[in-house]
Every structure is written in structure tokens, then in C-alpha cells.
Amino acid sequence: IMFSKRKMKNFFQKAESVIAVSDYLKDILLNYIPELQNTKTIYHGIDLTNYNINQVNSPKQIKETLLKKYKFNGNEKIIFNAARLVEGKGQDVLIRTFAKVVNKINDVVLIIAGEGPDLKRLKRIAVNENVSKFIIFTGALRKDEMINFYAISDLYVMLSRIGETFGIVFIEAMAMNTPVI
């Protein structure tokens, strides 16, 4: 409905108030329907009892086991990305940028989690950039697996080129003490 002013007006016409998950989304709503003055921003939250690095048993062992499963030595730095595999999420830019990193640091691994129609294209880019042996595509992950991947990662990166209303993965990663780009 965000791209049809008429549909948006009809949808929100009788609303007493509207809650947006980000200031970005609030601005879009007010741009389309200025009369929605009773719009408030309430940011997403996460349950910090789940996203707590101290709740993960032996992150070092999890990291070593995972990396050895994919034929790495187990000590590599991990750059992690989790999102739908669609062009707008920017994994293609991430892979091309990662190729520059690998040229300078060869003990690094890029883990891309998620499913989507862009998987074949992303794998082709990895081959063309000569970094496919440094990239793990995991497919979709369950919540407990995501928590483990955040725990073992040295960096979380999301280079989305679409307007994100709120990237919850950023606060999940930060809650697990993983630096975010």
C-alpha cells in the first residue's frame, strides 16, 4: 500500500492513530497522508534474554566446528550477512567488496545466510570475483542458529540499497556484541 496514495488514504482513513517502526516509515506515511498527525514511532525491540552472548555455550568451539565443516582451519575472521537473497539487499556489492578484503587478508570468511531468487547470481559473482572458496551460503537459518552465527562472527554487514524501515538484524547483532556495518 505504500506506493498507492489512494489505497493508503482508504486504509488509514478511520485510524485513531498510527504506529510506525521507524522515523523513515513515519516520514513516508506523513508525506503521502499529511493528515495522519497522530503517528508515533515505536522502534522494534528484541528479547535480550535470547540475544545474549553469555547464553551461547562455547562460541569458540561452535566457530571452529562450523569452519572446519567447510574445510577452513577454524581460526578465520567471520563476516556475516543474513537477509533475503534479493538484489535490493546488496549481497552482490558485499561479495565484490569482500573480494578486495581477501586480496589483503586471506584468513577471512564471508557467511551469507538466507534464501531467495538471487542465490545463483550471487554464487556466479563469487566465482567471477575468485572468492567462492571463501564464502559460505547457509540457506535459511532458525533463530537459534542465527544467534550462534552472531556469536561467532567478527562483523555483521548489510549493504541494503532499498529503503529499510528498520533492520532488526542490526540490533540482534549488536545485542550479541557483534560490530555492525
C-alpha positions as CSV (number, residue, x, y, z in Angstrom):
1,I,0.0,0.0,0.0
2,M,3.0,2.4,0.4
3,F,3.1,3.0,-3.3
4,S,-0.6,3.9,-3.8
5,K,-1.7,7.1,-2.2
6,R,-5.4,6.3,-2.7
7,K,-5.1,2.8,-1.1
8,M,-3.1,4.3,1.8
9,K,-5.7,7.0,2.4
10,N,-8.5,4.4,2.3
11,F,-6.6,2.1,4.6
12,F,-5.7,4.7,7.2
13,Q,-8.9,6.9,6.9
14,K,-10.5,5.7,10.1
15,A,-7.4,5.2,12.2
16,E,-7.3,7.0,15.5
17,S,-3.5,6.8,15.5
18,V,-0.8,5.0,13.6
19,I,2.4,3.4,14.8
20,A,5.5,3.4,12.6
21,V,8.5,1.2,13.3
22,S,11.0,3.9,12.2
23,D,11.2,7.6,11.5
24,Y,11.8,6.7,7.9
25,L,8.4,5.0,7.7
26,K,6.7,7.7,9.6
27,D,8.0,10.3,7.1
28,I,6.8,8.2,4.2
29,L,3.3,8.0,5.8
30,L,3.1,11.7,6.5
31,N,4.4,12.5,3.0
32,Y,1.5,10.5,1.5
33,I,-1.1,11.4,4.1
34,P,-0.3,14.6,5.9
35,E,-3.5,14.4,7.9
36,L,-2.0,11.4,9.9
37,Q,-0.7,13.8,12.5
38,N,-1.3,11.2,15.3
39,T,1.5,9.0,14.0
40,K,4.0,7.8,16.6
41,T,7.3,6.0,16.1
42,I,7.9,2.9,18.3
43,Y,11.1,1.1,17.4
44,H,11.4,-2.6,17.1
45,G,12.8,-4.4,20.1
46,I,14.3,-7.8,20.7
47,D,14.2,-10.1,23.7
48,L,17.6,-9.7,25.3
49,T,17.2,-13.0,27.2
50,N,17.6,-14.7,23.8
51,Y,20.2,-12.4,22.3
52,N,22.8,-12.6,25.0
53,I,26.4,-13.7,24.2
54,N,26.6,-15.2,27.7
55,Q,23.8,-17.7,26.8
56,V,25.8,-19.2,23.9
57,N,27.8,-22.3,25.0
58,S,31.3,-22.2,23.7
59,P,31.2,-19.8,20.8
60,K,34.8,-20.6,20.0
61,Q,34.0,-24.3,19.7
62,I,30.9,-23.5,17.5
63,K,33.1,-21.3,15.3
64,E,35.9,-23.9,14.9
65,T,33.4,-26.7,14.2
66,L,31.5,-24.7,11.6
67,L,34.6,-23.5,9.8
68,K,36.2,-27.0,9.7
69,K,32.9,-28.4,8.3
70,Y,33.5,-26.1,5.3
71,K,37.2,-27.0,5.1
72,F,38.7,-23.9,6.8
73,N,41.3,-24.1,9.5
74,G,38.9,-22.8,12.2
75,N,40.6,-19.5,13.1
76,E,39.4,-17.3,10.3
77,K,37.7,-14.0,10.9
78,I,34.0,-14.2,10.0
79,I,32.0,-11.5,8.2
80,F,28.3,-12.4,8.5
81,N,25.3,-11.3,6.4
82,A,21.7,-12.6,6.9
83,A,18.9,-11.4,4.7
84,R,16.6,-12.4,1.8
85,L,18.7,-13.1,-1.2
86,V,17.3,-10.3,-3.5
87,E,19.1,-7.7,-5.4
88,G,18.0,-4.9,-3.1
89,K,19.7,-6.3,-0.1
90,G,23.2,-5.6,-1.6
91,Q,24.9,-9.0,-1.2
92,D,26.3,-8.5,-4.7
93,V,28.1,-5.4,-3.5
94,L,29.2,-7.2,-0.4
95,I,30.8,-10.0,-2.4
96,R,32.6,-7.6,-4.7
97,T,33.9,-5.6,-1.7
98,F,34.8,-8.9,0.1
99,A,37.0,-9.8,-2.9
100,K,39.1,-6.7,-2.1
101,V,39.3,-7.7,1.5
102,V,40.5,-11.2,0.6
103,N,43.3,-9.7,-1.5
104,K,44.7,-8.1,1.6
105,I,43.6,-10.7,4.3
106,N,43.3,-14.3,3.4
107,D,42.2,-15.7,6.7
108,V,38.6,-14.3,6.4
109,V,35.3,-16.0,5.6
110,L,32.1,-14.4,4.4
111,I,28.9,-16.2,5.6
112,I,25.7,-15.3,3.7
113,A,22.5,-16.7,5.3
114,G,19.2,-16.6,3.6
115,E,17.1,-17.8,0.7
116,G,15.8,-16.0,-2.4
117,P,15.8,-15.7,-6.1
118,D,19.3,-14.1,-6.2
119,L,21.2,-17.1,-5.0
120,K,22.5,-18.3,-8.4
121,R,23.5,-14.8,-9.4
122,L,25.4,-14.3,-6.1
123,K,27.3,-17.6,-6.5
124,R,28.2,-16.6,-10.0
125,I,29.5,-13.2,-8.8
126,A,31.6,-15.1,-6.2
127,V,33.1,-17.3,-8.9
128,N,33.8,-14.3,-11.2
129,E,35.4,-12.4,-8.3
130,N,37.5,-15.5,-7.5
131,V,36.3,-15.7,-3.9
132,S,33.8,-18.5,-3.9
133,K,36.2,-20.7,-1.8
134,F,36.0,-18.0,0.9
135,I,32.2,-17.8,1.0
136,I,29.6,-20.0,2.8
137,F,26.0,-19.8,1.7
138,T,24.0,-21.4,4.5
139,G,20.4,-21.0,3.3
140,A,17.7,-20.0,5.8
141,L,18.6,-20.2,9.5
142,R,16.5,-20.9,12.5
143,K,16.5,-18.3,15.3
144,D,18.8,-20.4,17.5
145,E,21.2,-20.8,14.5
146,M,21.2,-17.1,13.9
147,I,22.1,-16.4,17.5
148,N,25.1,-18.8,17.2
149,F,26.2,-17.1,13.9
150,Y,26.0,-13.7,15.5
151,A,28.0,-15.1,18.5
152,I,30.8,-16.4,16.3
153,S,31.0,-13.5,13.8
154,D,33.6,-10.8,14.0
155,L,31.5,-8.4,11.9
156,Y,27.9,-8.2,10.7
157,V,27.4,-6.4,7.3
158,M,24.3,-5.4,5.5
159,L,24.6,-3.2,2.4
160,S,20.9,-2.8,1.6
161,R,20.1,-0.4,-1.3
162,I,16.4,-0.4,-0.6
163,G,14.7,1.7,2.0
164,E,14.8,-0.3,5.1
165,T,12.1,0.7,7.6
166,F,14.1,-0.9,10.3
167,G,16.7,-3.6,10.0
168,I,16.1,-5.7,13.1
169,V,19.2,-7.8,12.3
170,F,21.3,-4.8,13.3
171,I,20.0,-4.8,16.8
172,E,20.2,-8.6,17.0
173,A,23.9,-8.5,16.0
174,M,24.7,-5.6,18.4
175,A,23.0,-7.4,21.3
176,M,25.4,-10.3,20.6
177,N,28.4,-7.8,20.8
178,T,29.0,-8.2,17.1
179,P,30.1,-4.9,15.4
180,V,27.8,-3.8,12.6
181,I,28.3,-2.1,9.2
